[in-house]
Amino acid sequence: MDISIVIVNYNVKHFLEQCLHSVEKALRNIRGEIFVVDNNSVDGSAHLIREKFPKVRFIQNTENVGFSKANNQAINQSKGEYILLLNPDTVVEEDTFEQLIAFMNEHKEAGGLGVKMIDGKGVFLPESKRGLPTPWVAFYKMFGLSKLFPQSRKFGKYHLSYLDKEKIQEVDVLAGAFMLLRKSVLDKTGLLDETFFMYGEDIDLSYRIQLAGYKNYYYPHTTIIHYKGESTKKGSLNYVKVFYNAMIIFARKHFPGSKAGIFSLFIHLAIYFRALLSASKRILTKVYLPLLDALIIFAGFWLITPFWEQFQFSSPGYYPPEFMQIVVPAYILIFLLSILFSGGYTKPLSLFKVGRGVLWGLITILLAYSLVDEQYRFSRALILLGTAWTGTVLMVVRLIGSWLKISDFRLSNQRIRKIAIVGHSNEAKRVQRLLEETRIKSQLAGFIALDNTDKGQNYMGELSQLEEIIRINRIDEIVFCAENISSAAIIRAMLDLSRLDIDYKIAPPESSSIIGSNSIHTAGDLYVVNLNAISKAGNRRKKRLLDLTAALLFLLLSPVGLWCYSQKVNFFANIFRVLFGNKTWIGYTADAETENNLPKLKTGVLTPADMFPEITIDQEKAMRLNRLYAKDYNVFSDMELLAKAWKKLDR
């Protein structure tokens, strides 16, 4: 056996599918085996492997055992002369394995090998080659000196940025996303250190390979795509802690006492510094737009009120100070909550949802106005004028922010993206249908043929003319049909056009997903057939709003409704459990063993099965009802179920 490929998967099913397609193509001319170790994914990865990749040796863990232990599980069963540790969010070229095995056979001193990696826009990933993170190297990296002076041999050691990325180089550290290892060397060094749960294990093993007298090489004559960020979200505070704590483990293991202490100090300073930045950024990201809106609304009432006092009563100061101090803040809170529940703060922003939220706010304020005591009813005219100001200025501010290309003000109704599909007629049309089913806002500019033998209707040219086609037709995005075009050709095209501002996607054969990535700093983008899943943020908000509204209504009607229930305590308890978010009015059918790949829901007072009291619901039917409820959610169905099964609310 020439090579054993080991892929550890955790909730990246669609990326895993694309990765395995590329790996199987790359194994056609050599003897190899593929292991997939799944760390208790809940996205249907196990079903995908069993259905589409029966030849894969599948190891399914019942818990997330971490990256190191999962890799070791497969390595212990492997038979290949070489072991490749490969991330699931990667795409390899068809001759990648052949080239690397040939290189390793010629260089017996090589213990490990890494390759040139690019992101989903064809941009080189600097972690393709790295130096050993000694205390000072880590310090230069953590505090930005390596980024300021990339060509410096002193400051640029972390990513060896002063070395030519197009030449074979001896390096210290291999990237865990693609790490080719000689099995006989692993027998001497030992496998991955399971003390590292995630991150740091690649640095540790690379260093142990060098300590054993072998070399690590960077090999740029083959390139892989790495959709950086898919397996883990690297902007999170948890990532910062896990990554830097892994560095501390490495330092204590390999550096002498004083060096380890200095390194640990640097790391802790970096953790606190990054944690502060991360927490501040998260808070500001969530609250600064609502705060800006609150200031705008307050400013509107502050400007409009004296004008109205002068116009209507010829008396500035007609309204008491309590109006601006108490009533207007109450109006602001109602407007902000209405916009929130309308989805007006969901990105990309929607002017329609903002306007809808303002309208909901107006209705709520007018209802409250009609119910409060006379002394708190100041002016309907001011409410209407304030609402007009709020709706107009909030939309104008968002339009200006979008025009200035501020990312947080990006609007969902911006210019429709022009997409071109590269592939043969049948597959290109299948991908076109798939794009239509995903409901993304796009316009098909046309098809691009692989050569002059396969041109049909709406074909704009050939793959060799790709750059010219993009420029003339103002294409925003290219979708490659992996059924027809090799991974190598896709990667070459991405590298050649990496200077252009264009996005790329790859459509795996016989798949319902289209995969890509738009930035080195973002996780991969994924187009899938769009069902109205309950996991969508908008549906979550609607469901919670219905829960709260229904609970308050039941509480208001309880003096009368209470006598309709035999379990009166349960009825009251359910109202308050729903109000405090411990339960939901409609959840999954409790008698069914809920599938792992369904979105999590609170325990329901009612279930979809209550819609059909006349039918005996067995295990299979209950599971089907759960799947339908989760994957095609409709808030009106919840309302219908509440109306039909209200007598069961005392469970």
N, C-alpha and C positions, 0 to 999 in steps of 0.2 A: 504493500500500500504506500503510495507516494505521499499523500497529504490527508490530514484530518482537519476539517473546518469546524470550529466550535463557535456557535452563536448563542449568546445569552439574551433572552427576550423578556421584556416586562412592559406589557400594554402598548405595543407599537405594531399591531397586527398588519396594517396596510403597508408599512415600511418593510416589515419582515417578508411579506409576500414578494415585494419587488426585489429585495436582497436575494432571496432564494432563487428567483428566476435567473438573476445574473450569475449567481454561483454555479447553478446547474449548467449553464452555457459554458462557463470557464472550466468545468471539469470534463468536458467531452473528450479531450485527447489525453487525459492522464487518469491514473487510478486514485480515486479519492472517496472519502465518506463525509457526510454532513451530520453534525449533531446540533440539535436545537434544545437548549435547556430553558424551560419556562419557569420563571419565578412567581408562580401563582397569579398570572394575568387574569383580568376580568373583562377582557375585550373580545373574547372569542378566538384568541390565538390558537388554542388547542384544537378547536374544530377545524380551523384553517389548515393546520399541519396535517391532520388525519385525512382530510378530504382532498387536498390539492397536492400534498407532498408526501405520499405514502412511503417513499424510499428513505426519507430523513429518519435518522435515529433520534427519537423524541424522548426527552427526560422531563417529566412534569412534576415540579415540586408543589407541595401543598402550602408552602409559605415562601416568602421572599428571603432566601438564604444569603443574598448578597452576590456581588459579581465574582469575587475570587472563588468562593466555595462552589458556585454553579459551574464555572469553568473547569475547576478541578474534577467535578463529577464526570464530565465528558472526557477530559484528558486521561483519567484512569481507565476508561473503556476504549480509548483510541488505539488504532493500529498503524497510523501513518508514520513515515520517517520524519515528516515535518508536521507541526501543529500550527494552525492559524487561528488566532483569537480575533473574531470579527464582530463588529457592532451590527445590529440589525438594521440600522438606518444608514446603510451604505450600498453602493452599486459598484461592482468590479468589472474590469474589461475582460473580454473573452480570452485573452492570452496572458492575463495577469499571473496566474499560477504557474504556467509554463515558464515564463520569464524568470520568476523568482526562484523556482526550483533549480533552473539551470545556473543561476547566479550562485546559489548556496552550494551546489555541487562543485562549482569551480573554486569557491572560497571556503575551504575547510575551517578556517579560523573564525568564520562568521557563526555566532551563536543565535543572533536575532536579526530581523530585517523589517524595516518600515518602508512605506511608499509615499509618493506625492499625493496629498489629499486636497480636494477642492470642495467648496460649498456648492449649494444648488444654483449659484449664479456664475460658477466657473472661477471664483476667486480663491487663490491659494490659501490654505489653512496653515498658519505658522507652526502649529503644534505637530506638523509632519516631522520636524526635526527639533530635538530639544537637548539642552545640556543638563548636567546634574544640578539639582537645586540645592547647592550649598547655602549656608546662611546668608552670605553676601549676595549670591545670585538671586536668591529668593527675595532679599531686601530690595534689590534693584527692580525686580519684577513687580512686587506688591506696591511699591511707591512710585511707579511710573517711569523710572529712569531708563528702563530697557526700551520703552516705547519712544521716549524722546531721542535716544541715541542708538537706533537699531544697528548701525554699521560699526559700532564700537565693540572691540573684542572684550572689553571689560564689562560694559553695561548690557551688551546684547547676547549674553551667554544662555539665557533661559530658553530662547527659541533659536539660538545659533543664527540670528538674523544676518550676521556678517558673512555667512557661507552662501555660495551660489546654489539656489534651489533647483537648478537644472543639472547639477552634477552629482555623481555618487559621492557620498561623504560618510566618513566614520563619525558616529554620534554617540552620545551617552545614553539617551533615553528614547525608547520606542513608544509610540502612541498606542494605548489600549484599544482604540477603535480598529486598528489593523496591526497585528503583531505576529509575524511569522517566526516560529521558534524551532530549533533543531531538537528533536525528541531526545537524542542522546545527551544533549547539554542539559535538558530538564532533569534527566536522571541523575545528573551530578549536582545541579543547583537546588533541586527540589521544585515543587510546583508553586503556584501563587500563594502568598501568605494570607491565610484566611482571617488574620487580625484586621486586615483592611476590608471593610464591608463594601465600600465603593470609593474609587479614586485612590491613587497612591500605589496601588498594587503593580501597575505597569512600571513606575519608577523603581520600585523595590526590586522587581524581577530583572529589569534592565541592568541595574547596578550589580546584582548578584551574578549575572552573566559575565560582566566585566571582571568581577573579583575571581571568577573561575578561570580566567585567562582567555576568554573569547571576546570577539568584537561585535558591536552593533552597527548596522549600516542603514543609511538612508538611500533608497533606490528610486530615482525620479523618472525612469524610463517607462513606467506604467503608472497610471493615475486612477484613483477611485473618487467617487462622489461620497461625501460624508455630510448627511443632513444634520449638521451639528445642532444639538439641543433637543433632539427628539426623545432620547431615552430618559433624560433628566432636564428639568428646566433650570438653566444655569444662572438665572437672575435672582433666584429665591434665596432667602436668608438661610434656609436649611442647607442649600448647596454650599454656601459660604462656610458654614460650620463643619459640614462633613468633609469638604475638600481640605480645609486648613488643618483640621484635626488629623487627617490622614498624613499631612506633612509632618506633624508633630510625632506621630508614630514612627515615620521613616527616620526622622532625626535621632530619636532616642535609640533606634535599632542600630544605626550605622555610624553616627558621629560620636566622637569622644565626649566625655561629660561636659566640659566647658562649652564646646561648640554646640552641643545639643541644647544647653541652657540658653545660649544666645539665640539660637534658631527658634526655640520655643517662645522666647520673649517677643521676637519679631512676629511670630505667627499670632500670638495672642493680641498684640497690638493691631495687627491686620484684621483679625476677626472682629474686634470691637469697633474698629474704624469702618470696616465694610458693613457691619451690622447696623451701625448708626446711619450710614448712608442709605442702606437698603430700606430700613424702617422708615426713615424720613421721606424717601422717594415714594414708598408705597402709600403712606398717609397723604402726602401732597397730591399724588396722582388721583386718589379717590375723592379728596375733598375740595381741591382747589377750584374745580369748575362749579360745583354747587355753591361754594363760598362767593365766587365771582358773580354767579347769578343772584345770590342773596343781596350783594352790594348793589347790583344794578337795579333790582326791584325796589330796594329801600331808597336809592337815589331818585327813582321815578316818583314814589309817593312824596318824598321830601320836596321835590320840585313842583309837583302837580298840586299838592294840598294848599299852599299859600295862593297859588293862581286861582284855584277854585273858590277859596274863601273870599278873595277880592271880587271875583266875577259874580258869585252868587249872593254874597252877604255884604259886600263892600266893607268887610271888617277882617283884616289880618289877625290871626290868632283866635278865630272863631271856635276851632276845635280844641279841646283840652290837651295837655301834654301826653295824657295816657293814650291818645290815638296813635302817636308815633312811637311811644315807648312800649306799648303792649299789643294794641290791635294790629298795627302794621307788621310787627314780627310774627304774629299769629298767621296773618295772610301769607307772609313769605314762607313759613313752614309748610302751610297747606300747598302752595304752589310747588315747592321743591319736592315734597312727597308725591304729588300728583305726576310731576315730570319723571320722577324715579320709577314709579309703578307703570308709567306709560312706556318706559324704555328709553327715555330721552337722554340718559347718561350712558347708555350702552354704546361702545365704540365698534365700528364707525358711527358717528352721530347721524341722527335723522331729524330733519326739520319738521317732518310730519309728526313724529313722536313728541317732539318738543311742543308743537302747536296743540296736539291732542292733550298733552299733560296740562298745558295752561288752561284749556277749555274745561277739563275735569276739575281743575283748581277753582275756576270761576263758579262752576255749578255747586261745588262743595261749600264755597264761601257764602254763596247766596242762600243755600239751604240752612247753613249755620246762622246766617244773618236773620232769617225768618223765625228762628227758634230761640234766640237769646233774648235776654231782658231788654226792654226799651232803651235803657240808659246806655247800652253798648251798641245801639244801632246809630252809627254816625252818618253814613251817606252811601246810598247805592251808586250814585254818580261817581264817587271816588273809586269805588270797587271796579266799575266798568272802565273808567279812565286808566286806573292802575293796571288792569288786565290788558288793555290795549298797549300800554307802554311795555309791559312785561313780554307779551307775545312778539311785538315788533323788534324790540332791542335785543332780546335773547337770540332771535334768528339772525339779525344783522351781525351781531358779535360772532356767531358761528360761521357765517359766510365770510367775514373778514379774516377770521383765523384760518379757514380753509384756503382762501385766496393767498394768504401769506405762507401757506404750506406748513403750518404748525401741525405736527403729527396728531396731537390730541384733539384737533378740530377737524380731522378728516371726515368728510361727509359720505354717507352711504350712497347718495344719489349723484356721485361725480361721474365723469365721462365713462361710458361703457367701454370695457377693455376689448381691444381687437386681438383675436386669437387666430393663429394659423396652426394647422395640424400637419405633421410630417409623417407620411406612411403610405402604403398601398391603399387602393380604393376601398376595399371591403373593411379593413381594419380602421381606416381613417373615418369612414362613415359610422362605424360602431362607436368610436370615441366621440364623434360629433353628437350622437344620440345620448351618450353618457353625460356629456357636458350640458346638454339641454335638460336632462333629468336632475342634474345637481342644482338647478335654478340659480346659478351664479349669473350676475349681470355681465353678459359678454356678447360680442358679435363675431361670428365666424368670418374672417377675412377671406379664407380659402384654404386649399390644400397645397402641400409641397411634395412633389414626387421625389423618389429616391434616385431615379435616372429617367432617361427619355423614353423608356419602354412602357411606362405605367402612368400616362397622363390621361385624365378624364375631365369631366365637368368641374368647373371651379378650381382647377389647378393653376397656380400662379407661376410655377417654375420648378426647378430642380434643387436638390439639396446643395449642390455646388454653388448655387446662386443665393444662398440663404441671407448673407449680409445685405445684398442689393434688394432682395424682397422685403426685408425688415425695414430698410430705410425708405423705400419708395411707398410702401403700403402703410407705413407708420404702425407696425405691429407692436403690441405691448407684451405678448406672451406666445411662446412656442410650446406646443405639446408634441412630444416624440412618441410614436407608436413602437414600443419595445418588441412587439411581435415581428416587425419588419426591419428595424434598424438596430445595429449592434450597439452594445454599451460603449465600445471603443469609439464608434462614430459619433455618438451622442456627446461623449466627454470631449472629443476633439473639437466639435462644433462649439461647445460651451467655452472651452479654453480660447478658441479663436475669437469669440465674440464677447469675451468677459468685459471688454471696455465699454460695451453698449449698455444702456439702461433698459434691459429687457429681462423678463422672467422666463423660467423654463419649468416644464412639468414633464413627467414620464408616465405613460399609461401602460402598465404591465398587461400581458396578454390574458384574455379571459377574466379580467378583473373588473370590479365595480368601483375602483378607486383610481384617481389621478394624483400623482405625488410630485412635490417640488419644494423649493425653499427659496425665499427671496432675499435673505441676508445672512451674513456670518453671525449676526447678533440675534437672529430669530430662529425659532423652531421651524421645522418644515411646514409648508402649507399642504393641505389635503383636501381634494374635492371628492366627495362621495355622494351617492344618490341620496337626496335630501328627504328624509322622513321628518315629520314634526315631532321629534323626540322630546320626551319630558325633561331630558337633561339640559335642554336649551335654557339659557338664562331668562329669556322672556317668558317661557312657559313656567319656569320655577316661580317667577314673580306673580304671574296670573294665578297660579295654584295657591300661593300663599295669601294673596289678596282675597281670593274666594274663601279660603279657610277663615280668615279674620272676619270678613263681612258676614258669612253664615253664622259664625260663633256669636258675634254681637247681636245678630238678628234673633238667634235662638235664645240668647240670654234676655233680650228685651221682651220676647214673647213667653218666657218661661212661666210667669204667673198663671197663664192659661194652658200653655202646652205641657207643663209639668204633669198634668192629670192624665195625659195620654200615654204615659209610660209607667210600667210596673217597677222598673229599676230606676227610681227617681235619682238616687245618689249617683249612679253610673252616668245618667244623662248630664247632670251638673258637672261631674268630674271630667267627662269628655269635652264639654265646652271649654273648661279652663285648661285642659291638656292641649287642646288645639290652639287656644289663645297664646299659650306660652311656648308653642312650637315643639311640644313633646309628642304630639300626634298630628295626623292629618285626617280630614274627613273621609277621603278615599285613598286607600293604599292597595298594595298587592294582595292577592288572595292568600290568606294565611295558611290554608291547608296545603298549598303547593310548596315544594322546595324551590325557592326562588333561584333562578339561574344567575350564575356569577356575573354574566355580561350585561345584566339589566342595571340601569341607574338606581342608586340607593334612594329609598323613600322612607319617611317616618311610618310607623305602624298606623294602619288605617282603621277608622271606626267602621266604615263600609269598604267593600271591595267590588271590583267589576262583576264578580259572580252574583252580587245582589241584584243586578239588572235582569237576571234570568232565574227567579225563584222557582219556576215550574220545572227547571231542568236539573237533573242530578249532575253535579260538577265533579268529575273524577280528576285524578292527578294531571293527566295529559291536557284536559280541557282547561284546567286552572292555569297551567303553564302557558297555554296559548292565549288565554285572556290577559295574563300578565304582560306577555310580549306585545300584544296589540295595544294595550293601554300605554305601555312605556314608549313604544316606537311611533305611535300616531296619536299624540295627546290632543285633546280638545276640551277646553274649559267648559263648554256648553254641555258636553257629555257628563261632566262632574255635576253640573247643575241639575241635569235631567235625573241622574242617579239619586241625588239628594231629595228631589221632589218625589221620586218613586219609592224610595226605601226609608223615608224619614221616621217611620215607626220603629226602626231598628237602631236608632241613635243612642239607645240606653245600654248597648252591649258593654 
